[in-house]
Amino acid sequence: MKDSIRRVSSLCVPAAAGFLFLFLPSPLSAQTSIVNTKHNLSVSGPGPYKALSETRICLFCHAPHNARIQAPLWNREDSVTSYLTYKSSTLTPGLVSQPNGSTKLCLSCHDGTIALGNVVSLNSEISMASGRRYLQSGSGCLGTNLRDDHPVSFSYAASKGGTGQGFRLPSMVTPPVRLDSKGMVQCTSCHDPHKDMHGMFLRTERRGGKLCLSCHDPLGWTSSAHRNSTAGWNGAGLNPWPKAAYTTVEENACENCHTPHGGNHPERLLVFSAEEENCLRCHNGNVASKNIQADISKPYAHNPASWNGVHDPAENPLTMARHVECQDCHNAHYAHPGEVEAPGVPGPLEGVSGIDSSGNPVSKVSFGYQVCYKCHADNHGSTPLVPRVLLQMNVRLEFSPANPSFHPVEGPGKSSDVPSLLPPWTTSSVMTCWDCHAGDGSSAGGPHGSSYPGLLKKRLETADYTTESSSAYALCYECHSRSAIIGGMGGGGSSGFRLHRKHVVNERTPCTVCHDPHGISSNQGNSTNNSRLINFDTRVVFPSKVVPGVLRFEDRGYRRGSCTLLCHGKDHADRRY
């Protein structure tokens, strides 16, 4: 019986071929037809895979007779392999299972396990030229490991796309990109196997991220530099866009960093396996004007090359493992140039998660310092440059406006009497963390890297017996008047403490021996003993021997105080000024 059916169908082939001929395009519309694409596997096909003698084009996927009952007249068996499917910490758990629907049809060629000429309607395999029976790696062969490919065969509405947060709502995913009849994302959502007008059988162009943005709608994207920058590669170093099709940042858009197939960092579908390389291929002065690569190569740096695969967008700042990646401080979908008045969030830091002043995680920071608190506060803290009487590693606690004294990062400082301040600074000013911690002489800005300890933007000597100079304490003198601090050769300055010159110049005592630049936590200090950022360096200052065991400063009112301590061999027992 089966042979009879085969014979009947073979008699019908010429008629079927004539039927199909009616639907083949004219030369004028050939670019919209399968005929001139790689999916034409017949002897007339233009691609590297073609039959030795088979002339029928559609037969490799469809057959009018003897096909499977599965639509659309499918002429291939499904692969029986089990696939490794896409996984991500930001994907709805259990959303992606084994391929189904039209994806299963595509994989019958593109997983490389079934011969191209193995069709259901024929008794024997169609012979292919050069013996190329299977798709080979690099020729659209995805293999059976789909973890480095965009997820498919999942319900869009059940995914985060159904929330509309960072995605278009299902009703907004409209042709040319489309969901299947069950609302599923399939290979055919992005690819039209019968047309190749945009390359790789894509349903729409990639320029400006048009294809990706048919479903994705990242928060902050409209103002992002990665959407709007017209910068191009200057040809130096390595190609920043080895998989992309265009020559500027705005044209490559999403594909500046991501690739839908064959991601070397699979979970995020990033082009390069090391997270930072996806940023530094451009931010090394060869595309972006500022050379971040040079800064993070300095001795003191937030160098992301020290970690790989630790950062996760879904991580909890209070429990995450210690690391630093570009994505910890910068959201590539939001980031754009632009400064704001402190303590606001500058453009490069917009859209980043952080820790607020109460120690609670926030998904999107409202103040710049919250980005720094993510790593330098409650979880890992910071190692101070100077050992202190009151040692504090949590910078969030150091900058609290409830403290006895602090540098004004969260809000204006406590004192209205700071005569050493240089314009435009006033006692009502608020500063940023990167006013002190930033690149030394770098155009990149921000705390990427420095030649000075503590990732300081300028020199600040902390070693005892340092000879005073404008360069030794350049960081302090950037905001505080040197002449007000130490005065002229015969004066005591006008800073409010007339003995500054004696200590800093004559005794060669660094600023940091007495002053703790961040601040003193209210949990540890008080306004009597720790005003004016007083928190002594325990390498230099010791308890008094005259008043045994006592090491303290006392604030006695307006420009008055006293010290009880041992310093440079001199015992101050309630030494007043």
N, C-alpha and C positions, 0 to 999 in steps of 0.2 A: 504493500500500500504506500509506504513512504517513498519507494522508488517511483511509483506512479505519480505521486505528488511532485517529486523532483522533476520528472520529465515534463509534466504539465507546466510547471513553473518555468522550466527552461524554454519552453515554447513561447511563454509569455514575455520573456525578457526583451525581445525586440520591441514589442508593443510598449512595454514599460519604459524602455529607453526612449521611445518616441514621446511617451507621455511626459517624461522628465524633461525632454528637450524643450517642451513648450514653456517651461519655467526657468530655463537657463537665460541669463541676462544677455542683452545685446552688448557689443563692444563699448558702447557709450556708458554703460552702467557696470562694467566688469569689476571696478574697484569695490563695489558693494556686494559682490558675489563671492561664493566659496571657490569659484573656478580658478581665480588667480591668487589663491592663498595656499599656505602650507597644508591646510586641511584637505586639499585636493591631493589624495594619495594615489590617484590613477596614474597611468603612464604619462599623461599630459601635465601632471602637477609641476609647479615651479620650485618646490622645496627639495630638501635633501632626501626625503623619504618618499619613494614612489614605486609603483608596481612595475614589474617587468613587461606585462602586456595588458593588464586589466584596464579597460577604457571607461568603465562606469565610475562616476565620481561619488555618487551618494551611497553606493553599495557598502562602503567601509563602515558606515554607521547605520544606515537605514535599508530596508528591503520592502518592496510592495507585497511580497509573498514569502511565506516560510520564515517570517521574522518572529521575534518574541511578542507575546501579547502586551508587553510593556510599551507604553507610548514613549516616543513617537516611532512606531514600527521599528523598534530597536533591533539591530542586527549583530549585536555583540553580547557575549556572556559577561556577567559581573565577575570582578576579581573575588577570589575567596580568601584573600589575605586579611589579616587583622591590622588595622592602621594605628600608629601612634598619633593621637590627635592633639591639637593645640592646647596648651595649658598656660594659665596666667593667674597671678594672685588678684588681679583686678577684674577677672572674668567671673560672671555668675557661676557658682559651683554647680557642676553636673550639667552645664548647658550644652556642651559639645560632646556628642557620642560618635559612633561610627558613621562614616559618610552614607548618605542616602540620596534619593531623588536624582536630579540631573548630575549632581556631583559624582555619583556612583558611575554614571554613564561616561563622564569625562575621564575618570580614573581607569576605565577599562583600557585606555591607551596610555594615559599619562602617569600611571604608577610603574610602568615598565615591566609588568608581570605577564601580560597577554600579548601575543604577537599581533602586529598591526594587521596582518592579512588573515587573522583567525576570525571569520565571520560565521554567523549561525546558518545563513541560508545556503551555504555551499558545503559540499562534502569534503573539500580539501582546502587547505590554507592558500591564500593568494600569494604568489611568489613576489618578493620585493627585490628591487634592483640592489646590486652590491651586497646581497645577503643581509640587509639591515632589517631584520625581522622585528626588533623591539626598539622603542625609543631609548636613546642613550643619554647618559648624564650630560647636562648642558643643553639639551635639545627639548626642553619642556618636560623632561622626565622628573616628576616630583618624588618618585620612590614611594615607600610605604610609611616613611616618617614625615608626618605632616606638621610637626611641632614648630618648624621654622617657616610655616606658611600661614597666611591669614585664615582664621577659623571659618569653617563652612558647615553646612548641614545643621544649623541651629535656628531656633525661633527668634526672630528679631525682636518681637514684642516682649518675649520673656527675658531678653538680655537688657543691658543698661540702655539700649536704644529705646526700649519701651518707656523709659522715664523721661526722655527728652533732655537729660542733663549731660551735655557734651555730645549729644547725638540728635539727629533729626527724628521726630516722631514717626512711627510706621507709616502714617498717612502721607507724610512728606517725602517718603522714598518713592520717587516716581521715575518713569522712563526718561532717559534711556537706561539708567540703572534700575533694576527691579528685583523684588522679592518673588519667590515662586508662588504657586497657587495656594500654598499652605502658610505663606508668610515667612518662609525660611530663606536664609542667606545661603546661596549655592554658588558654585563656580560661575554659573550662568547669570548671576546677579551683576558681575563685573565684565564677563566675557560673552561675546556673541560668536559662537563657533562658525557661523556662516558668513561673517563679514570681518574685514580687517582694515577698517578705515583709520584707526588710531594706533595701529601697532599692537601686537600681542592679542589681537582679537578683542580689544577693549571696547566697551560700549560708548565711552566718551573719552575725551583727551585727558592726559595727566597734567598738563600745564596748569600751574597755579593750584594744584591739588584738587582740580575739579572732580575727578573720579572719586577720590577719598571723601570729599566734602558732600557727596551725594547722600552719605549716611552719617558721617562724622561731623560734628559741629563744636569744635573745642572752645571752651570758655576762654575769652580774651584774644581769640585768633584774629579778629578784624583789625586790631591795633598792633599786632605782633610784628616785630622786625622780620621774622621768618616768613611772613606773608607779604610784607611791603618793601623789603630791601632790594634794591636793584644792583647790589654788589655782585661782581663776578670774580672768578678765579684769575689770579695774575700769572698763572703758569708755573710758579715756583713750588717746590716740594711735591708732595703726593696729591693726586687728583682727589678733590673732596667729594666728587659725585661719580664714582665708578659705575653705578647702576642707574643713574638718572639720565634723562634725555635732554636737559636744557642747560643753559649757561649762566643763569643768575639765581640768586636766592629766592626771589619771589616766584620765578617760574618753576623751580623745583619744589618749592613749598614743603609739603609733607615728606617728600622723598629726599629732602636735605638729610634727613636722619633715618627714615623708615623705608623698608622695602616689603612689598606684600608677599614675596616668595623668596625663600632662601636667606632669611635673616641670619646673620652671623651671631647675633644675640637674640636667640629665638623668642624668648618670652615677651620681649618688647618689639620684635620684628625690626631691630636696629640693623643698620648696614654693617657696622663694625662690632666685633665681639666685646672689646673694651669700651665701657660706657662713655668714658671721656673722649675717646677718639672720634666719636660721632660729633662732638663739639669742636675738638681741637683741629680737625682737618680744615675748618674754616677760621676758627678763632686763634690762628697762629700768625696773623698778619698777611696771609695770602688771599683771604677773601674779606673777612672783617678787618677794619683798619687797626683795631687794638690787638696787640699780641699777648694773649693770655698764656700761651704756651711758654713764653719767656719768663713770665712771672712765677708760674708754678714750678719752674725748674730752679728757683732760688733756694738758698739754704733753709729758710723758714717759710713754709708754704702750706696752703690747703692743697695738697698734691693728690689728686684722685688716682694717680697711677699706683698708689700704695695699696689699693683695694680693687677687687674685681668680683662682681656678682653678689655683693653684700647689700647694696641699696635696693629697696623695694618701694614703689609708690604707695603701697598700702601699709608701710611700716608705722609703728607707734613711736613717736619721738621719745617717749618715756621709757621704752624698753628695747629699742633698736640697738643692734650691735654697733660698736664704734666704727666709723668710716667717714669718708667724705667723697661725694661725687658732685659733679656740676649740678645735677638735678636736685641736690639737697638745698641749694640756694637759688637756683634759677628754674623757672618753668618755661620751657621752650615755646609753649603755645601762647604764653602771655608776654614774655619779655620784650621790652622795647626801650630805646634810649629815653632819657628824661629824668631830671632830678626834681625833688619836691622838698619843701621845708621840713626839717626834722620836727617830730619823729615819724613823719609819714613814710610811705613805702615808695622808693624810687622805681622807675620803670623796669630796670633789670631784675628786680626782686618780686615783681607782682605775681600773684597767683600761687605763691609758695606756702607750704604748711609751716607751722611753727609752734612756739610755746608762749602763752600770754604771761602777763606780769604776775598772775596768781599761780602759775605752774600748770595750767591746763592746755592740752593740745588744741590747736585751731587749724582747720583745713585750709584757710586762706588768711594770711597775716594782714593785720590792719596797721601795724607799726613796724618799721624796719628792724628794730632790735629784737622782735619776736623771732626772726629768722636765726639770729645768732644764739638765742636762748635754746633753740632746738638741740644744739650740741654742747653748748657751754654752760648749761644750767643744771637742771635736776638729774639728768641721766649720767652724763660723763664728766661734766664740769671742765674746768681749766686748771692747769698747773701754774701757779703764780711765778713770776720771774724772781720774786723776792720772798724769803721766808718772813712771816709776820708774827707779832704777838698774838693777834687774832687772825688765824688762818682761815680763809674762806675760798672754796673752789667753785661755788655756785655764783656765777656773775649776776643772775637774776636777783639774788639776795643782796648783792653789793650795790646795785643801782636803784633799789627801791626808794621812792620819795619819803618813806617813813623812817629812813635811816638817819642817824645823827649827822652824817655828811656823805656826799656822793658827787661824782661828776654827773652833770645834768643830761642823762640819756633818755630817761622816761619822762622827765619834766624839768622845769627850771630848778636850779640849786637852792639851798636853804639860806645862804648868806646874801645880804644886799650890799656887803662891803668887800669887794674884790678889786682893789685899785690897780692891780697889775694887768687886768684884762686889756688886750689890744683890740681896737675896732676891727670888724664890726661886732665883736663879742661884747655882750652885756650880761648883767646878773640875771636877766630874764631869758637868756638864750638857751636853746636846747641843741645838743650835739648828737652825732651819730657814732656808732662803734667804729666806723671806717674813717672818722676824722683822725683817729690815732692809728688804727690797724689797717694798713693799705700798702700798696707797692711803693717802694722807695724810688722816686724819680720816674715812675712808670706812667705811660699814658693810659694804661688799661684801667687804673683805678680799682677800688675795692680791695678786700683782703685776700688777694690771690697768692702773693708771695713777696718776700722782702729779704734783703741782706741783713736786716737787723733782728736780733732776738725778739720774740713776742710778736713777730710779724708786724713790727712798727714801721710807720711810713718814714720816720726820721730817727736819727740816732738818739738814744737815751742811755747814758752810762749808769750802771748800778753798782760798779765796783768801788769800794771805799778808797779814799785818797785819790780820787780822780781830780785832775787839775781842771778847774772851771774854765769853760770857753763857750762861745756861741754854738760851736758844733757839738760839744760833749752833751749838752742838754737841748739840742735843736728841737726835739719834740715838744718840750715844755715851753720853749721860747717862741714857738709858732703862735701860741695864744696868749702867753704871759710875757709882759715886757721885761726884757733882761735888765734894763736900767732901773725899772721899778723894783725888781727883786734884789739886785746887788748894789745899785746906785753907782755913782761915780767913784773915782779912786779914793776920795776922802769921805764919801758919804755912806749911809746905811740903807739907801733905797727908800722907796715910798710904798712898799707893798703892804704895810701894816705891821710887819714884824721887823723891827730895826736890826735884829741880829742875823738876818739872812746872809749878809756879806761875811760876817765872822765865820759862820758855819760852812757856807758853800765855797767861798773863795779862800779864806785863811786856813780853815781846818780841812778843806778839800773833802767835804761831806756831800755825797750825792743827794739830789732832791728826794729820791726814793727811800733814803734812810729814815726820814720822818713821815713822808706822805705816801699813802696807799692810793694810787690813781683812780681805781674803780670806785671804792667807797667802803664803808664799814657797816655790816649788817646790824640792824636793830636787835637781832637775836643775840648778838655778841657784845656790841658796844653801846655807849650812851653819849649824850650831848656834852657831858662834862669832860670826859676823857678822850673823846674821839671826834670832836668837831675839827674843822679844817683838814679833814682827811688824815688825821694823825693816827698812825698805826705803825710802830717802829719795826725796822729791819733787825731781826734777832741775831744776825751775824755781826752787827756793829754795836747795837745798844743792848746793855745788860742791866739786871737789877742793881740798885744801889747797895753799896756795902755800909754806908753810913746809916741808912735806914734799911736794914737787912730785908732782902727779898722783894723790895718795892720797885716797880718799873712802871711809871705813869706820867702822863701829861694831864694837867688840869686847866680847863678854860675858866678864867676868872673875870670874864666880861669883855667889854669892847677893847680889843687890841692889848689884852692883858692875859697872862698865864703863868704857869710854873711847871718845872720838870723835876722829877725825882728818878734818877737813873745813873748809870755809869756808861760813859761814851768816850772813846779815845783816851782812856786812862783817867778821865776827870769825873769825879763823883759830884753829881748835882743833887743836893738834898733840899728839896723845895726851892730850887733856884727860880727866882721870879723875874719877870720882865714887864 
